[in-house]
Amino acid sequence: MKHGTRLVAGLSAFGLAAAFLTGCGSKDPDQALCDDATAVLEKAGASNTQELDQKLANDPAKLAEVGKGLREAADKNKDSEHAAPVDLAGRMLEVAAKASGDPGQMDPETMQELTKLNQEASSPEIDKSAKELTEKCPAFVSSK
């Protein structure tokens, strides 16, 4: 083997090792958010948000757990353009868990919090980002 060939092979091996040690480059923040949020849903036994609604509608503890997981995924991937709607979805699930049961028995504070979150969800920025997220991430199913 010639000296030049050894040098190139050595540099290639070094580059491969460096790439491996640094995680083979950064993952797209939107994809990382999708992967983390999908893992939260799958841990709860659902493959997407629509299935989550069907499976956990009557399980407030599980709803709160999924809500917390989504908020954590959004916080971990705050560089994603879609972190805000995922965080909002998590907060909404946590409030929904508190509000589960007879709607007439909901305390005023929880009702006010739910109203505030619904208003936030209807903002043009959140709405646009949420729609884009449903196109990029199969775990999020549009309700519209």
C-alpha positions as CSV (number, residue, x, y, z in Angstrom):
1,M,0.0,0.0,0.0
2,K,1.4,3.4,-0.9
3,H,1.8,6.1,1.7
4,G,-0.8,8.4,0.1
5,T,-3.4,5.5,0.1
6,R,-2.7,4.9,3.8
7,L,-3.2,8.6,4.6
8,V,-6.5,8.7,2.7
9,A,-7.7,5.5,4.4
10,G,-6.6,6.8,7.8
11,L,-8.4,10.1,7.3
12,S,-11.5,8.3,6.1
13,A,-11.5,6.1,9.2
14,F,-11.0,9.2,11.4
15,G,-13.9,11.0,9.6
16,L,-16.1,7.9,10.1
17,A,-15.2,7.7,13.8
18,A,-15.8,11.4,14.3
19,A,-19.2,11.2,12.5
20,F,-20.1,8.2,14.7
21,L,-19.1,10.0,17.9
22,T,-21.0,13.2,17.0
23,G,-24.2,11.2,16.2
24,C,-23.7,11.1,12.4
25,G,-24.8,14.7,12.0
26,S,-27.8,16.5,13.5
27,K,-31.2,15.2,12.9
28,D,-33.7,17.6,11.5
29,P,-35.4,19.3,14.5
30,D,-38.9,18.7,13.0
31,Q,-38.2,15.0,12.4
32,A,-36.7,14.7,15.9
33,L,-39.9,16.2,17.4
34,C,-42.0,13.9,15.3
35,D,-40.0,10.8,16.5
36,D,-40.2,11.8,20.1
37,A,-43.9,12.7,20.0
38,T,-44.6,9.4,18.2
39,A,-42.8,7.5,20.9
40,V,-45.0,9.2,23.5
41,L,-48.1,8.1,21.7
42,E,-46.9,4.6,21.1
43,K,-46.0,4.2,24.8
44,A,-49.7,5.0,25.5
45,G,-50.8,2.4,23.0
46,A,-51.7,4.6,20.1
47,S,-50.2,5.1,16.7
48,N,-51.6,8.6,16.2
49,T,-53.6,11.3,17.9
50,Q,-57.0,10.1,16.5
51,E,-56.4,6.6,18.0
52,L,-55.2,8.3,21.2
53,D,-58.6,10.1,21.5
54,Q,-60.4,6.8,21.1
55,K,-58.3,4.8,23.5
56,L,-57.8,7.2,26.3
57,A,-60.9,9.4,26.4
58,N,-61.9,7.8,29.8
59,D,-58.4,7.5,31.3
60,P,-57.5,10.9,32.8
61,A,-54.2,9.6,34.3
62,K,-53.0,8.3,31.0
63,L,-54.1,11.5,29.2
64,A,-52.1,13.6,31.7
65,E,-49.1,11.3,31.2
66,V,-49.3,11.7,27.4
67,G,-49.7,15.5,27.8
68,K,-46.6,15.6,30.0
69,G,-44.7,13.5,27.4
70,L,-45.7,15.8,24.5
71,R,-44.7,18.9,26.5
72,E,-41.3,17.2,27.2
73,A,-40.9,16.3,23.5
74,A,-41.6,19.9,22.5
75,D,-39.2,21.3,25.1
76,K,-36.4,18.8,24.1
77,N,-36.9,19.8,20.4
78,K,-37.6,23.5,20.9
79,D,-35.6,24.3,17.7
80,S,-38.4,22.7,15.7
81,E,-40.8,25.0,13.9
82,H,-43.6,22.8,15.3
83,A,-42.7,22.7,19.0
84,A,-45.4,25.2,19.9
85,P,-48.4,23.2,18.7
86,V,-47.0,20.0,20.3
87,D,-46.5,21.8,23.6
88,L,-50.0,23.2,23.3
89,A,-51.4,19.8,22.6
90,G,-49.6,18.5,25.7
91,R,-51.0,21.2,27.9
92,M,-54.5,20.7,26.5
93,L,-54.3,17.0,27.3
94,E,-53.3,17.7,30.8
95,V,-56.2,20.1,31.3
96,A,-58.5,17.7,29.6
97,A,-57.4,15.1,32.2
98,K,-58.3,17.4,35.0
99,A,-61.6,18.2,33.4
100,S,-62.6,14.6,32.6
101,G,-65.9,13.4,33.9
102,D,-69.2,15.4,34.1
103,P,-68.7,18.8,32.3
104,G,-71.1,20.4,34.7
105,Q,-68.8,19.5,37.5
106,M,-65.8,21.2,36.1
107,D,-64.3,23.9,38.4
108,P,-64.2,27.4,37.0
109,E,-60.4,27.6,37.0
110,T,-60.1,24.5,34.8
111,M,-62.8,25.8,32.5
112,Q,-61.0,29.1,32.2
113,E,-57.7,27.4,31.5
114,L,-59.3,25.2,28.8
115,T,-60.9,28.3,27.2
116,K,-57.5,30.0,27.2
117,L,-55.8,27.0,25.5
118,N,-58.6,26.8,22.9
119,Q,-58.0,30.5,22.1
120,E,-54.3,29.9,21.8
121,A,-54.9,26.9,19.5
122,S,-57.0,29.0,17.2
123,S,-54.3,31.6,16.6
124,P,-53.2,31.7,12.9
125,E,-49.5,30.9,13.8
126,I,-50.4,27.8,15.8
127,D,-53.0,26.7,13.3
128,K,-50.6,27.0,10.4
129,S,-47.8,25.2,12.2
130,A,-50.2,22.4,13.4
131,K,-51.4,21.9,9.8
132,E,-47.8,21.6,8.6
133,L,-47.1,19.2,11.3
134,T,-49.9,16.9,10.3
135,E,-48.4,16.8,6.8
136,K,-44.9,16.0,8.1
137,C,-45.7,13.6,11.0
138,P,-48.1,10.7,10.6
139,A,-48.6,10.5,14.4
140,F,-50.6,13.8,14.2
141,V,-53.9,13.5,12.4
142,S,-55.8,16.6,11.4
143,S,-59.2,16.9,13.0
144,K,-60.4,19.2,10.2
